[in-house]
Amino acid sequence: MNRLAGACGLAFALGVLPGWPQVIEFESNGLKYQTLTKSAVTVMYASLPARLHSYVVIQVAVSNGSQGPYIIRPEDFTFVRSDGDAVRAASADSVVQMISQKGARTDLLKLVDDYEAALYGVRTTRSTNGYEQRREAALLFGPAKLRAAAEASAVALVKTKLAAGESTDGAVFFPASGKPLGPGRLLVRTNTDTFEFKPD
C-alpha cells in the first residue's frame, strides 16, 4: 500500500528541514496522529479507542527512508506518564499468547475493526511489510482459537527489519490494567535513535 509510504514521506520531507526534528500532528478518521522523523526514519502513531483485556492500544507506522536497514520492535515503545512513571509496551508474543489462552474473540474483532478503520482512514498510508501481509497469512488458520491468535499476530507490530524504502505498521500494546494510560508522552528508543513525541 502506497498510503503509508506517502504519509511517512510527507512527514519525512517536513522533518528534514534545518533545525530540531519537529513533531507533526494531524487528524484522520477521528484519530489524532503524531509523526516524527529522525535519521530519515519516520514513526507515526495514534491511540486507538479499542482496549484488549488489560491493554491500551496504539496504531504505529514506521517508514525507513535511510540508506541502510532499520529494526523496529514493540519493546522499543514506552509511554511516560506525566508523573514520570514509565510503561513499556508488551512484546507481540505475550499479547498473542494471552489471546490464545483467553480466547477474547469479541474484543479482538473490535480491535481489528478499529485498527482497519485507522489504517485505511489515513489515505496516504500504505505499508510494504505490515498488517495486510500478516492478515493474508492469518486467514489460512482453521480452528477458532488458532485463528484468533493468528488475527492478533496480524494486528500486532512485530520485530521487523526494514530495508531501505520499506515500511511497516502494527498495533502496540501497553499493559494498563484496562485503564487509560492518562496524560503523558510516547518515547520510542531504537538502537540508533530516540523519538520523543508531544504529551497527550
N, C-alpha and C positions, 0 to 999 in steps of 0.2 A: 504494500500500500504506500503510495507516494505522499499521503496526507501527513504522516508522522515526519517524514524527511522534510516536507515543506515547512511545517510549523517549527521544527527544530532548526531548519536552515535560516528562517527569518530571525529567530532568536539568536542564532549564531552571528548573523550579519550585524544585528544591533549590538550584540555583546562584545564584538571585537573592536569596537571603536576605541580610540585612545582613552586611557583612564582606567579606573577600577571597574571590574566586571559588575554589570548592573542587573538587578533582578527586574524582570519584565512581568507585569501582571495583566491578565485578561480574563474575560468571562466567556464561557461557551456552554450552551445547553444547560444553563442554570448552575454550572460549577465554576468556582474561582480557581484559576491556574496561576502558578508562578513558574518562571523559566529562567535559567541562568546558564551562561556559557563560560567555561574556563578551559584553557589549553585546547581549544577547538572542539571540546566535548560539551554537548548541551544536555541538561537534565531539566525535565518539566514534570510538574506534579499537580494533582488536585485531590482534595479529600472527597471520598465517596460517601453518600448517605447510608449505604448498607453497612451493617455490622455482621460479623460472623462469629457466633458464640461470644467469646470474651475479647475478640479482636476488633480494633478500629482499622479501617482500610483506606489506603490512598492509591490512586492510579498514577503510575510513573511511566515516562517515556524518556529514552536515552538515545542520542544520536552521536555517532563518532565521526566528527569532521577532521580528525587529526590524520597524520600520515601513517601511524602505526596502530597496532591492536590496542583495545581498551577493555578491561574486565570490570564488570559491574555485578554486584550481588545484593540481595535484600539486606544482609547483615551490615552493609555499608551505611544504611539509613538509621538515623537516630532522631527522635523527637525530644527536644529540650524544652521542658515546661518553664513558665515564667519564674517559678521558684528555684530553678536550677536543676531540678530532678530530671534525669535523662531516661528515656525508654528506647531501648534498641529493638529494631524490627526482628521478628521471628524468621527463622530460615524457612524456605519453601517446604522442605522435607517435614518439619514439625507441624506446619499447617495442614499439609496433605495427610499426615498420619492422624491428626486429630479428626479430620473429616471422615477418614476411612473407619475410625473407631466409633465415632458418634453418629455417623450417617445423617448429617444435617442437610438433608435434601432440599427442604423448602428454603432454608437460609441460603444455601448455595445457589439455588435458582434465582433468588432475589439479587444476590451478589453478581451473578452472571448478567442479569438484565441491566443492573446499574452500570456494570463495567462496560458492556457493549454500548449502552446509551452514551457514556462518556467518551469511549474510543471513537465511535462513529459520529459523535457530535462535533468533534474538532475536525473540521472539513479538510484541513491541510495535513492531518496526521496520517502517516502510512508507515508501517513497520516492515522491515525486511526480515526480521527474525524475532517475532513476538507472538502475541496471543493467537492470531489467526492460524499460524503454522502449528502451534501447540494444540489448538482446538481440533484441527483436522485429525491429528493423531489420537486425541481423546475420543473421537467418535467411533473408533474401532473397538472400544471396550464393550463387553457384553453385560454381565450381571450388574444390577443397580448400584451396589456398594462400590464395586470397582469403577463403574462409570462416574460416580460422584467424586471419587478420589482423582480420577483422570481429568474431570472437568475442573477440579480445584487446582490441579497442577497446570492446566492450560491457562487459567487466570493468573496464577501466582508468578511474580517475577522470579526467575531462577538465575543462578550464576551463569553469566553469559560472557563469552569473549567475542567482542565486536571487531571485525576487520575494518579497515579504513572505509568510510562511506556507509557502513551498516548501522542499523538502528534496531531497538527492541522496545517492548512495552510490557507491563505487567502490574499486578496488584502487589502492594507491600503491606504486611500485616503487623500491627503493633499490639502486643498484649496489654489490655487496659481494663480487665475485669468487666467488660461490657459497658463501660462508661466512656464518655467523651474524653479525649486527651486534655482538653482545656486549652487555655492560652499558652502559646509557646511558638517555637520555630523549628523548622526541619533543617538538619545537618546531614550532608552526605560526604563521608570520608572514604575515598578510594585510596589505592596505593600511591597515587600521584597528586591528587587534588582534594581540596575541601570546598564543598559547595554550601554556602550559608544563605538560607532564604529568609525573607522578611517574617516577622512574627505574625501569627494568625490573629 
